[in-house]
Amino acid sequence: MLVRRNRLTLGQPVNLWRGSLFDLGVLELPLSGDICMVAGEIDDLHGDPADRLILAAAFCHEAALITADARLLSWPGELRRHDARQ
């Protein structure tokens, strides 16, 4: 959606970009009912449901979150994060 709205430029089609991430070892994490419950219970985070699900998935899987989203990067909770802007 960000690419379609010209808010993100990848330099290649999304499907190829996604495949290159997999080649680097990046994993997609599945959502579960438990993760969705955690997403609704997160304190000190704005109400965007997508951001809540992203953060909750990383939290529940004990994974590092790689993001350029300043609001997710500044969330005060315990979660390993890497700033994708750098």
KARATA-V315032 format. One record per helix or strand of 3 or more residues. SS is the DSSP state (A for helix, B for strand). FROM is the first residue (numbers start at 1). LEN is the number of residues. Records with the same first field share a line. If there is no record, write none. Layout:
BEGIN
SS = FROM-LEN  FROM-LEN
END
This chain:
BEGIN
A = 14-10  33-9  49-12  70-4
B = 65-3  81-3
END
